[in-house]
Amino acid sequence: MIIGSLTFPISMSSTYNAHHLRELTHLYEHEKEAWAKDMKEFLLIAKKIVEKHLDEGNLPQGQLETLVEEYKEIVLKGLLYHSYLPPLLQSKKGWEI
């Protein structure tokens, strides 16, 4: 699969996406991070759009630009959310949670 100038094997992207979807579900349901729900919904919609264009080899430029902008907006929401959280404490062994 080609997205812009990036190429991903279909099997690799489906494996990683399943893991990301589980992580996003956890963040939304247990940590109450609303941006994670938006990202999960975005990824599922983006997957359908990409699958629709698989035979063409890549996405139309306008569609790609729209997906990139939506992705950036959601990432910014997550970064903004986390910017208000207190920093994690660091112990001598590493990060404490």
Residue frames as qw, qx, qy, qz and C-alpha x, y, z in Angstrom:
[[0.000, 0.890, 0.456, 0.000, 0.00, 0.00, 0.00],
 [0.423, 0.182, 0.002, 0.888, 1.33, 3.46, -0.87],
 [0.147, -0.897, -0.393, 0.137, 0.29, 6.58, 1.03],
 [0.022, 0.958, -0.224, -0.179, 1.95, 9.62, -0.45],
 [0.451, 0.652, -0.608, 0.037, 5.59, 8.63, -0.72],
 [0.375, -0.391, 0.775, -0.325, 5.36, 5.98, 2.03],
 [0.685, 0.100, -0.633, -0.346, 4.94, 2.29, 1.28],
 [0.476, -0.321, 0.670, -0.471, 3.56, -0.23, 3.80],
 [0.229, -0.018, -0.952, -0.203, 3.02, -3.97, 3.42],
 [0.584, -0.395, -0.299, -0.643, -0.69, -4.65, 3.96],
 [0.780, -0.306, -0.536, 0.100, -0.04, -7.39, 6.55],
 [0.439, -0.007, -0.408, 0.800, 2.27, -5.14, 8.58],
 [0.167, -0.265, 0.030, -0.949, -0.12, -2.21, 8.68],
 [0.683, -0.397, -0.395, -0.469, -3.09, -4.36, 9.77],
 [0.722, -0.229, -0.542, 0.365, -1.08, -5.90, 12.61],
 [0.289, 0.011, -0.302, 0.909, 0.13, -2.56, 13.90],
 [0.326, -0.342, -0.190, -0.861, -3.27, -0.90, 13.47],
 [0.705, -0.430, -0.539, -0.167, -4.97, -3.55, 15.63],
 [0.586, -0.234, -0.450, 0.632, -2.47, -2.83, 18.41],
 [0.079, 0.123, -0.057, 0.988, -2.95, 0.93, 18.07],
 [0.480, -0.424, -0.403, -0.654, -6.73, 0.59, 18.13],
 [0.700, -0.430, -0.549, 0.152, -6.52, -1.37, 21.41],
 [0.435, -0.134, -0.298, 0.839, -4.24, 1.27, 22.93],
 [0.126, -0.243, -0.149, -0.950, -6.53, 4.10, 21.80],
 [0.601, -0.476, -0.528, -0.365, -9.58, 2.29, 23.19],
 [0.636, -0.364, -0.495, 0.466, -7.81, 1.96, 26.54],
 [0.243, 0.010, -0.129, 0.961, -6.86, 5.64, 26.57],
 [0.327, -0.334, -0.286, -0.837, -10.42, 6.68, 25.85],
 [0.693, -0.435, -0.503, -0.279, -12.29, 4.22, 28.07],
 [0.745, -0.406, -0.394, 0.354, -9.93, 4.09, 31.07],
 [0.445, -0.184, -0.110, 0.869, -7.93, 7.32, 30.95],
 [0.162, 0.824, 0.473, -0.265, -10.82, 9.43, 29.59],
 [0.213, -0.433, 0.362, 0.798, -8.68, 10.97, 26.81],
 [0.579, 0.626, 0.352, -0.385, -11.24, 12.16, 24.25],
 [0.271, 0.710, -0.492, -0.425, -8.62, 12.74, 21.54],
 [0.231, -0.237, 0.937, 0.116, -7.95, 8.98, 21.53],
 [0.532, 0.459, 0.674, -0.227, -11.54, 8.27, 20.49],
 [0.421, 0.812, -0.075, -0.398, -11.16, 10.77, 17.64],
 [0.035, 0.597, -0.750, -0.283, -7.93, 9.08, 16.53],
 [0.412, 0.040, 0.910, -0.029, -9.47, 5.62, 16.63],
 [0.543, 0.652, 0.447, -0.283, -12.43, 6.77, 14.53],
 [0.266, 0.814, -0.342, -0.387, -10.06, 8.54, 12.13],
 [0.165, -0.416, 0.868, 0.217, -7.89, 5.45, 11.65],
 [0.492, 0.280, 0.819, -0.092, -10.90, 3.27, 10.90],
 [0.481, 0.795, 0.208, -0.305, -12.26, 5.75, 8.36],
 [0.106, 0.765, -0.537, -0.340, -8.81, 6.28, 6.81],
 [0.387, -0.173, 0.896, 0.129, -8.40, 2.51, 6.46],
 [0.556, 0.537, 0.621, -0.128, -11.65, 2.29, 4.48],
 [0.339, 0.880, -0.094, -0.319, -10.61, 5.17, 2.25],
 [0.095, -0.610, 0.737, 0.276, -7.20, 3.61, 1.56],
 [0.492, 0.074, 0.866, 0.036, -8.75, 0.20, 0.83],
 [0.534, 0.715, 0.360, -0.273, -11.10, 1.85, -1.67],
 [0.356, 0.870, -0.280, -0.195, -8.07, 3.12, -3.62],
 [0.669, -0.401, 0.595, 0.193, -5.83, 0.02, -3.40],
 [0.758, 0.407, 0.453, 0.232, -6.27, -0.87, -7.07],
 [0.322, 0.935, -0.001, 0.145, -5.04, 2.60, -8.06],
 [0.751, 0.183, -0.286, 0.566, -1.81, 2.20, -6.07],
 [0.275, -0.080, -0.364, 0.886, -2.15, 5.47, -4.13],
 [0.046, 0.722, 0.579, -0.375, -4.62, 8.03, -2.86],
 [0.294, 0.781, 0.265, 0.482, -5.70, 11.05, -4.89],
 [0.379, 0.238, -0.299, 0.843, -3.64, 14.05, -3.76],
 [0.344, -0.484, -0.010, -0.805, -6.64, 15.95, -2.38],
 [0.848, -0.390, -0.294, -0.205, -7.76, 12.96, -0.33],
 [0.747, -0.007, -0.384, 0.543, -4.25, 12.48, 1.04],
 [0.135, 0.369, -0.204, 0.897, -4.01, 16.13, 2.04],
 [0.587, -0.500, -0.122, -0.625, -7.36, 15.97, 3.83],
 [0.893, -0.288, -0.337, 0.072, -6.33, 12.86, 5.77],
 [0.585, 0.142, -0.339, 0.723, -3.00, 14.40, 6.75],
 [0.118, -0.455, 0.112, -0.875, -4.69, 17.57, 8.01],
 [0.758, -0.462, -0.197, -0.416, -7.27, 15.62, 10.04],
 [0.856, -0.110, -0.375, 0.339, -4.48, 13.48, 11.50],
 [0.356, 0.297, -0.286, 0.839, -2.47, 16.56, 12.49],
 [0.400, -0.523, -0.014, -0.752, -5.51, 18.12, 14.20],
 [0.873, -0.390, -0.247, -0.158, -6.09, 15.01, 16.30],
 [0.743, 0.042, -0.347, 0.571, -2.41, 14.75, 17.24],
 [0.086, 0.434, -0.188, 0.877, -2.47, 18.39, 18.32],
 [0.656, -0.530, -0.124, -0.523, -5.51, 17.66, 20.52],
 [0.909, -0.240, -0.291, 0.176, -3.57, 14.85, 22.19],
 [0.545, 0.215, -0.271, 0.764, -0.48, 17.01, 22.67],
 [0.208, -0.540, 0.053, -0.814, -2.57, 19.83, 24.11],
 [0.811, -0.472, -0.221, -0.267, -4.30, 17.44, 26.51],
 [0.868, -0.152, -0.261, 0.394, -0.96, 16.09, 27.71],
 [0.332, 0.472, -0.190, 0.794, 0.60, 19.54, 28.01],
 [0.434, -0.616, 0.070, -0.654, -1.73, 20.22, 30.97],
 [0.913, -0.316, -0.257, 0.004, -0.79, 17.04, 32.82],
 [0.408, -0.816, 0.407, 0.034, 1.90, 17.09, 35.50],
 [0.458, 0.568, -0.681, -0.067, 5.21, 15.56, 34.39],
 [0.937, -0.169, -0.306, -0.005, 5.93, 11.95, 35.26],
 [0.471, -0.785, 0.401, -0.021, 8.29, 11.45, 38.16],
 [0.727, 0.478, -0.485, 0.086, 11.62, 9.95, 37.22],
 [0.801, -0.558, 0.217, 0.014, 13.29, 7.49, 39.57],
 [0.221, -0.654, 0.668, 0.276, 16.86, 6.22, 39.39],
 [0.513, 0.052, 0.842, 0.158, 15.55, 3.11, 37.56],
 [0.085, 0.278, 0.662, 0.690, 13.42, 5.01, 35.02],
 [0.336, -0.301, -0.151, -0.880, 9.96, 6.47, 34.78],
 [0.095, 0.197, 0.860, -0.461, 7.46, 5.87, 37.57],
 [0.296, -0.327, -0.550, -0.709, 3.81, 5.59, 36.72]]
